Every structure is written in C-alpha cells, then in structure tokens.
Amino acid sequence: MRYIAFVVLLSAATVFGGPAITSRCGTELLDEQVLAHEAHFQANKITKDASSANATAMVNLYWHVVSQDSTLEGGNIPDSMIADQIAVLNQDYAPSGLQFVLKETIRTTNWYWFNEAGPNTDAQTQMKQQLRQGGVADFNVYTVGFTDSAFIGLLGYSTFPADYAGNPMDDGSVILYSSLPGGSTANFNEGKTLTHEAGHWVGLYHTFQGGCTGVGDMVDDTPPEATPASGCPTGRDTCTSPGLDPINNYMDYSDDR
C-alpha cells in the first residue's frame, strides 16, 4: 500500500512543463476515472496521527537506465545525474514526509525500448515486464528517449496507485532521460519532470483536471485552472473561481524554474 494522505501538501510547491514542449505529460484521466481513483484512495489511505506527524516514509526506488548505446546522447546517463535527480525529488517531497532511496540502478541497452517506448505501446509493456523490480510499495523509474514521432515533446508518464492491482508489472514512471538535472532539454532540465510523474504515482492529478467546472485535482487549496500553463505566466487566471492559476505547482506544466 503506498497511499499517503499527507502527500497532498506537495501540491503547493513548484513547477513543471513549458513552451518548447508540446505534450509534456502523457498521464491523462477523464473526470469519471478520477472519481474511481479517489474511491480507491479513500479506501486505502493512511492518515497521520499525533504519533506519526513527523515520521518519514521511505520508498525504495529502482532506476532503469534504458539506452540505445553507451553514449550520454544515446541515453546512458551517469550515476551522478541520477543522484542529483533523487536529491531534487527528495527536496521537493520533503514537506510531505515522503523520501526516496535508490535501491538499485539497472542499465539496459535496447534500441527498441529507448526509441519506441511510450504510453500504451508494445515496447513499454515489454520493457516493464522484463525489467520491473520489487513490489507494490517500490517505485520503478525508466529513462528513455521518446524519439518516435508520436512522442516528440513528451517528458514522461506514470501509473496511479489504483492501477497496480489490475496490472502490477505496468507500475511506475517513464521519463525523458534528458529531463534530469543538467540534461539537454531546455526549460525542463532541473529534475521537475520526475517530481511531477512521482506525484501521479502517489495519487496526485493535474492542477487543470476537469478545467474550470470539472472535478478538479481533489486538493481543496488548488484554484481551478482551465488549461495547462506553459512558460512562467505570472498572474494567469483562466477560471472565474477565486485564486490565480497554480503555475507554481508541481502538477502544472510551467517551466522547471
């Protein structure tokens, strides 16, 4: 079980997305699906009490470096970039009491997976079925290239907690290798892509879920947002409800900075 009720504190944190990227996150849900996920959340959440208010929940992370060759440009990211990414992830999740510990780094050279893996593809299914490690509480992260024309501009995608029971081997997040800190993807190379996708993995939705009138992101203090933000549009306000658009939220699409 990995639902943690207090992780919603993260949703008032920082940012994700941007103008040079077209599809950003491939994790999309209909409002009806959100309601189904929320029912699962309510049935499985763990609520903090006085004795556990300052407790830290540790999550084992298995990092799968999937590359097409041995070069950095081919996806073979160094251990130092992975360490920097996990440091960013833990800094971003510190207010929630959730922390990630690198359990193992698995390196695989596979041209097909690196280039063709994407949401609902045979490549990603094959990749995960052969590589995934651990159980329900373990976080598997895969770095790939998204070079197929169908995925140009995609930064990442993830499963939700409610998805695990139906397909355990699909569980985890897939992200663009060059979105790590120091990577080559302009505006999205400070590590916030994984922060965003990990948010989905623990049960958070996009800030613009349902637009101005839909179910929203199920976090009371997130103002409604009609559409994803890009760049850094300070003062943006796309809905008549109180509050400016949450462009400083990890679960929006604005630039990493």
Phi, psi and omega in degrees: 000131183232007176291133178227112189299326186280357179292347178296344176300333180299333190289000175248032190260263187231230197219172183196146172101191175157175191289330183278352180254137187261323184248340172055271183247131180268012181264099184234142180226147168282158180302324179296324178291322177300316180297322177294318177297320180295324177298319177295319179299312182297329181282342187236356186294153176246120184263137176293143170237184185300325183285340183244013186301325182254012182287151177250128176267121182263132181240124175289135181240125174256120183257122180253106175275106179255118184232163177266343177200194186269003184267160175297318179297336178268010175100358182277074184290145181283162178301328182296323178291322178295317178298318179296321180295316180293326176297317177297314180303315182289326175296317182292327182265359182306318181297339182273346185083010180256131180224147184248135181240124180292114180274318182196146172250121181248122182255129182225126174263114182206105184301319183297311181294316183299317186270328190252349180294136179188175182306128174065024179262156175297325182298314182289327177295314178297316180301310183292320181296328181272336189251332190303141181237157172080196184239204187297329184269001183259137184262118176257125180242131180241128174255128183223186186258337184049047184271344177301142184303333180289343186239009178299128182096351180281132178262330181175173174201163187208162170268164175255162180304322182293343181282340191299313186301323183281336182203076185304325184287346179275350188298140175130187181236141176243126183228161177289127185300330184272007177267359178289162177306128182084005179285179188263001181274106184303138179074349182225048182229035176243010174091006183280346176299313180291325175303316179296310183292325175297329176300315175298319184298328177265003171112011179271151180249172175294149178295335182262013179305122178079001179064215184282335189240358182278198184287341181075196184263008177068016174246119191300326186264016174263113178298146177300151182219128186291317185215162179299145174273152173225156184070227177217070187279073180306133180085003180299135182212095188263355179233153182282345177296156181301143176103138175287161178302139184280063185291343179267019183261136179303335185264012170264191185244012182290170185302153179307320185292000000 
